[in-house]
Amino acid sequence: MSDVGKSRPCQRCGVLIPLERIEVLPDTRLCAGCSKAVGGEFELSMTPENLAKNGSLKKNYGSFEFKKTRKPLPPKRR
């Protein structure tokens, strides 16, 4: 079941997340203000894929693998 089209509260401050934000980022858990305060909700990492033959010293990167992981949510200070 998709949460798109349904407003839900921010997991950090409890304010309702605007529907526009949910439409663009369906898996978001934070409102825009909290996301900005914690420096983003996700951490992105990029790893090059080496396509060279085994034992070759030549670096032949054909593509990159991107990994998106959630950051732990720090509590909101009052």
DSSP file (Angstrom, degrees, kcal/mol; ACC not computed):
  #  RESIDUE AA STRUCTURE BP1 BP2  ACC     N-H-->O    O-->H-N    N-H-->O    O-->H-N    TCO  KAPPA ALPHA  PHI   PSI    X-CA   Y-CA   Z-CA
    1    1 A M              0   0    0      0, 0.0     2,-0.3     0, 0.0     0, 0.0   0.000 360.0 360.0 360.0 131.3    0.0    0.0    0.0
    2    2 A S        -     0   0    0      1,-0.1     0, 0.0     2,-0.1     0, 0.0  -0.617 360.0-153.7 -90.2 143.2    1.4    3.4   -1.0
    3    3 A D    >   +     0   0    0     -2,-0.3     3,-2.0    23,-0.1     2,-0.1   0.428  57.1 122.6 -91.5   0.1    1.6    6.4    1.2
    4    4 A V  T 3  S+     0   0    0      1,-0.3     3,-0.1    19,-0.1    -2,-0.1  -0.426  75.8  24.4 -64.4 133.2    1.5    8.8   -1.7
    5    5 A G  T 3  S+     0   0    0     14,-0.2     2,-0.5     1,-0.2    -1,-0.3   0.358 103.7 100.0  93.1  -4.6   -1.4   11.2   -1.4
    6    6 A K    <   -     0   0    0     -3,-2.0    -1,-0.2    13,-0.1     2,-0.2  -0.962  67.8-136.3-117.6 127.8   -1.6   10.7    2.4
    7    7 A S        -     0   0    0     -2,-0.5     9,-0.1    -3,-0.1    12,-0.0  -0.538  27.0-179.8 -77.4 146.5   -0.2   13.3    4.8
    8    8 A R        -     0   0    0      9,-0.5     9,-3.0    -2,-0.2     2,-0.1  -0.968  29.5 -95.3-143.6 158.6    1.8   11.9    7.8
    9    9 A P  B     -A   16   0A   0      0, 0.0     7,-0.2     0, 0.0     2,-0.2  -0.414  39.9-104.7 -77.7 151.0    3.6   13.5   10.7
   10   10 A C     >  -     0   0    0      5,-2.5     4,-1.2     1,-0.1    20,-0.2  -0.519  24.1-137.7 -66.9 136.5    7.3   14.2   10.8
   11   11 A Q  T  4 S+     0   0    0     18,-2.6    19,-0.1    -2,-0.2    -1,-0.1   0.550  99.2  44.5 -77.1  -6.3    9.1   11.6   12.9
   12   12 A R  T  4 S+     0   0    0     17,-0.3    64,-0.5     3,-0.1    -1,-0.2   0.826 132.6   8.9-102.8 -44.1   11.3   14.3   14.5
   13   13 A C  T  4 S-     0   0    0      2,-0.2    -2,-0.1    62,-0.1     3,-0.1   0.601  88.9-123.7-117.2 -15.3    8.9   17.2   15.3
   14   14 A G     <  +     0   0    0     -4,-1.2     2,-0.1     1,-0.3    -3,-0.1   0.371  61.4 138.4  89.4  -5.7    5.4   15.8   14.7
   15   15 A V        -     0   0    0     -6,-0.1    -5,-2.5     1,-0.1    -1,-0.3  -0.478  64.6 -98.8 -71.5 143.6    4.4   18.5   12.2
   16   16 A L  B     -A    9   0A   0     -7,-0.2    -1,-0.1    -2,-0.1    -9,-0.0  -0.437  34.5-125.7 -65.7 133.4    2.4   17.2    9.2
   17   17 A I        -     0   0    0     -9,-3.0    -9,-0.5    -2,-0.2    -1,-0.1  -0.664  32.3-108.8 -78.7 129.4    4.6   16.7    6.1
   18   18 A P    >>  -     0   0    0      0, 0.0     4,-1.7     0, 0.0     3,-0.5  -0.265  19.2-124.3 -60.2 145.0    3.1   18.6    3.1
   19   19 A L  H 3> S+     0   0    0      1,-0.2     4,-2.4     2,-0.2   -14,-0.2   0.830 109.8  61.5 -59.0 -33.9    1.6   16.4    0.4
   20   20 A E  H 3> S+     0   0    0      1,-0.2     4,-1.7     2,-0.2    -1,-0.2   0.901 104.9  47.4 -60.9 -40.8    3.8   18.0   -2.2
   21   21 A R  H <> S+     0   0    0     -3,-0.5     4,-3.0     1,-0.2    -1,-0.2   0.892 111.3  50.7 -67.4 -39.9    6.9   16.8   -0.3
   22   22 A I  H  < S+     0   0    0     -4,-1.7    -2,-0.2     1,-0.2    -1,-0.2   0.862 108.0  53.4 -66.8 -35.7    5.5   13.3    0.0
   23   23 A E  H  < S+     0   0    0     -4,-2.4    -1,-0.2     1,-0.2    -2,-0.2   0.895 116.6  38.0 -65.2 -39.2    4.7   13.2   -3.8
   24   24 A V  H  < S+     0   0    0     -4,-1.7    -2,-0.2     1,-0.3    -1,-0.2   0.892 132.5  26.0 -78.8 -41.2    8.3   14.1   -4.6
   25   25 A L    ><  +     0   0    0     -4,-3.0     3,-1.9    -5,-0.2    -1,-0.3  -0.742  69.7 177.3-122.6  80.3    9.9   12.0   -1.9
   26   26 A P  T 3  S+     0   0    0      0, 0.0    -1,-0.1     0, 0.0   -23,-0.1   0.763  79.9  49.3 -60.0 -26.9    7.5    9.1   -1.1
   27   27 A D  T 3  S+     0   0    0      2,-0.0     2,-0.1   -24,-0.0    -5,-0.1   0.236  82.1 128.0 -98.4  15.5    9.8    7.5    1.5
   28   28 A T    <   -     0   0    0     -3,-1.9   -11,-0.1    -7,-0.2     3,-0.0  -0.406  34.8-177.0 -71.4 147.1   10.6   10.6    3.5
   29   29 A R        +     0   0    0     -2,-0.1   -18,-2.6     2,-0.1     2,-0.3   0.426  62.8  68.2-116.2  -7.4   10.1   10.6    7.2
   30   30 A L  S    S-     0   0    0    -20,-0.2     2,-0.1   -19,-0.1    11,-0.1  -0.853  76.1-121.8-120.0 149.7   11.0   14.3    7.9
   31   31 A C     >  -     0   0    0     -2,-0.3     4,-2.4     1,-0.1     5,-0.2  -0.344  42.9 -99.9 -73.8 168.5    9.5   17.6    7.1
   32   32 A A  H  > S+     0   0    0      1,-0.2     4,-2.2     2,-0.2     5,-0.2   0.882 121.6  53.3 -61.7 -39.3   11.6   20.1    5.1
   33   33 A G  H  > S+     0   0    0      2,-0.2     4,-2.0     1,-0.2    -1,-0.2   0.923 112.2  42.5 -63.3 -45.7   12.6   22.0    8.2
   34   34 A C  H  > S+     0   0    0      2,-0.2     4,-2.1     1,-0.2     6,-0.2   0.877 111.9  55.0 -69.7 -36.7   13.9   18.9   10.1
   35   35 A S  H  X>S+     0   0    0     -4,-2.4     5,-3.2     1,-0.2     4,-0.6   0.914 110.9  45.6 -61.4 -41.7   15.6   17.6    7.0
   36   36 A K  H ><5S+     0   0    0     -4,-2.2     3,-0.5     3,-0.2    -1,-0.2   0.886 111.0  53.6 -66.9 -38.9   17.5   20.8    6.6
   37   37 A A  H 3<5S+     0   0    0     -4,-2.0    -2,-0.2     1,-0.2    -1,-0.2   0.847 113.4  41.0 -66.6 -35.2   18.4   20.9   10.3
   38   38 A V  H 3<5S-     0   0    0     -4,-2.1    -1,-0.2    -5,-0.1    -2,-0.2   0.462 117.6-107.5 -94.1  -0.7   19.9   17.4   10.3
   39   39 A G  T <<5S-     0   0    0     -4,-0.6    -3,-0.2    -3,-0.5    -4,-0.1   0.797  77.8 -37.5  83.4  29.1   21.7   17.8    7.0
   40   40 A G      < -     0   0    0     -5,-3.2    31,-0.0    -6,-0.2    -4,-0.0  -0.012  57.7-107.1  99.9 154.5   19.4   15.5    4.9
   41   41 A E  S    S+     0   0    0    -11,-0.1    30,-2.4    29,-0.1     2,-0.3   0.720  95.0  48.9 -89.1 -23.7   17.6   12.3    5.6
   42   42 A F  E     -B   70   0B   0     28,-0.2     2,-0.5    -3,-0.1    28,-0.2  -0.830  65.3-142.5-121.2 155.4   19.9   10.0    3.5
   43   43 A E  E     -B   69   0B   0     26,-3.2    26,-2.4    -2,-0.3     2,-0.4  -0.980  21.3-156.4-114.6 125.1   23.6    9.4    3.1
   44   44 A L  E     -B   68   0B   0     -2,-0.5     2,-0.3    24,-0.2    24,-0.2  -0.837  11.1-177.0-104.8 138.1   24.7    8.6   -0.5
   45   45 A S  E     -B   67   0B   0     22,-2.2    22,-2.6    -2,-0.4     2,-0.4  -0.976  10.2-154.4-132.4 149.4   27.8    6.7   -1.4
   46   46 A M  E     -B   66   0B   0     -2,-0.3    20,-0.2    20,-0.2    -2,-0.0  -0.984   7.6-173.4-127.6 131.0   29.3    5.9   -4.7
   47   47 A T  E     -B   65   0B   0     18,-2.5    18,-3.1    -2,-0.4     2,-0.1  -0.987  22.1-131.5-124.6 123.5   31.6    3.0   -5.6
   48   48 A P  E     -B   64   0B   0      0, 0.0     2,-0.6     0, 0.0    16,-0.2  -0.478  16.8-133.8 -72.7 145.0   33.3    2.6   -9.0
   49   49 A E  E     -B   63   0B   0     14,-3.0    13,-1.7    -2,-0.1    14,-0.7  -0.891  14.9-144.5-100.3 117.3   33.0   -0.8  -10.7
   50   50 A N  E     -B   61   0B   0     -2,-0.6    11,-0.2    11,-0.2     9,-0.0  -0.724  17.6-177.8 -85.8 118.3   36.3   -1.9  -12.1
   51   51 A L        +     0   0    0      9,-3.8    10,-0.1    -2,-0.6    -1,-0.1   0.320  41.9 120.3 -97.7   6.6   35.8   -3.8  -15.4
   52   52 A A  S    S-     0   0    0      8,-0.3     3,-0.1     6,-0.1     7,-0.0  -0.276  72.8 -94.5 -69.5 158.1   39.5   -4.7  -15.9
   53   53 A K    >   -     0   0    0      1,-0.1     3,-1.9     2,-0.1    -1,-0.1  -0.347  53.1 -84.0 -69.1 153.6   40.6   -8.3  -16.1
   54   54 A N  T 3  S+     0   0    0      1,-0.3    -1,-0.1    -3,-0.1     3,-0.1  -0.359 116.8  18.1 -58.6 133.4   41.9  -10.0  -12.9
   55   55 A G  T 3  S+     0   0    0      1,-0.3    -1,-0.3    -3,-0.1     2,-0.2   0.273  93.7 128.5  88.1 -10.8   45.5   -9.2  -12.3
   56   56 A S    <   -     0   0    0     -3,-1.9    -1,-0.3     1,-0.1    -4,-0.1  -0.557  51.7-153.0 -79.4 141.4   45.5   -6.2  -14.7
   57   57 A L        +     0   0    0     -2,-0.2     2,-0.2    -3,-0.1    -1,-0.1   0.536  64.6 109.0 -87.4  -7.6   46.9   -2.9  -13.3
   58   58 A K        -     0   0    0     -5,-0.1     2,-0.7     1,-0.1    -6,-0.1  -0.500  67.1-137.9 -72.2 133.8   44.7   -1.0  -15.7
   59   59 A K        +     0   0    0     -2,-0.2     2,-0.5    -8,-0.1    -2,-0.1  -0.847  27.9 172.4 -94.0 114.0   41.9    0.9  -14.1
   60   60 A N        -     0   0    0     -2,-0.7    -9,-3.8    -7,-0.0     2,-0.7  -0.794   7.2-175.2-126.4  86.8   38.8    0.4  -16.3
   61   61 A Y  E     +B   50   0B   0     -2,-0.5   -11,-0.2   -11,-0.2     3,-0.1  -0.747   9.8 170.9 -88.4 118.4   35.8    1.9  -14.6
   62   62 A G  E     -     0   0B   0    -13,-1.7     2,-0.3    -2,-0.7    -1,-0.2   0.770  62.1  -9.0 -97.6 -31.0   32.6    1.2  -16.6
   63   63 A S  E     -B   49   0B   0    -14,-0.7   -14,-3.0   -16,-0.0     2,-0.4  -0.920  62.0-118.8-155.6 178.1   30.0    2.3  -14.1
   64   64 A F  E     -B   48   0B   0     -2,-0.3     2,-0.5   -16,-0.2   -18,-0.0  -0.971  14.9-139.3-129.5 143.5   29.3    3.4  -10.6
   65   65 A E  E     -B   47   0B   0    -18,-3.1   -18,-2.5    -2,-0.4     2,-0.4  -0.902  17.7-156.5-103.2 127.6   27.2    1.8   -7.9
   66   66 A F  E     -B   46   0B   0     -2,-0.5     2,-0.4   -20,-0.2   -20,-0.2  -0.875   5.9-166.4-105.9 135.8   25.2    4.2   -5.8
   67   67 A K  E     -B   45   0B   0    -22,-2.6   -22,-2.2    -2,-0.4     2,-0.5  -0.984   2.8-163.3-124.6 129.4   24.0    3.3   -2.3
   68   68 A K  E     +B   44   0B   0     -2,-0.4     2,-0.4   -24,-0.2   -24,-0.2  -0.954  14.6 174.2-115.7 117.7   21.4    5.2   -0.4
   69   69 A T  E     -B   43   0B   0    -26,-2.4   -26,-3.2    -2,-0.5     2,-0.2  -0.939  31.7-112.5-124.5 147.4   21.2    4.6    3.4
   70   70 A R  E     -B   42   0B   0     -2,-0.4   -28,-0.2   -28,-0.2   -29,-0.1  -0.539  27.0-132.2 -76.5 138.6   19.1    6.4    6.0
   71   71 A K        -     0   0    0    -30,-2.4     2,-0.2    -2,-0.2    -1,-0.0  -0.596  32.4 -99.2 -81.1 151.1   20.8    8.4    8.6
   72   72 A P        -     0   0    0      0, 0.0    -1,-0.1     0, 0.0   -30,-0.0  -0.497  40.5-117.2 -67.1 142.6   19.8    7.9   12.3
   73   73 A L        -     0   0    0     -2,-0.2     3,-0.1    -3,-0.0   -32,-0.0  -0.731  23.1-147.5 -86.7 114.7   17.4   10.6   13.4
   74   74 A P        -     0   0    0      0, 0.0     3,-0.0     0, 0.0   -36,-0.0  -0.543  29.9-102.1 -74.3 146.9   18.8   12.7   16.2
   75   75 A P        -     0   0    0      0, 0.0     2,-0.4     0, 0.0   -63,-0.1  -0.341  38.3-104.3 -67.5 152.0   16.1   14.0   18.6
   76   76 A K        -     0   0    0    -64,-0.5     2,-0.3    -3,-0.1   -42,-0.0  -0.621  31.8-132.5 -79.3 130.2   15.0   17.5   18.3
   77   77 A R              0   0    0     -2,-0.4    -1,-0.0     1,-0.1     0, 0.0  -0.615 360.0 360.0 -81.8 141.1   16.4   19.9   20.9
   78   78 A R              0   0    0     -2,-0.3    -1,-0.1     0, 0.0    -2,-0.0   0.410 360.0 360.0-105.7 360.0   13.9   22.2   22.6
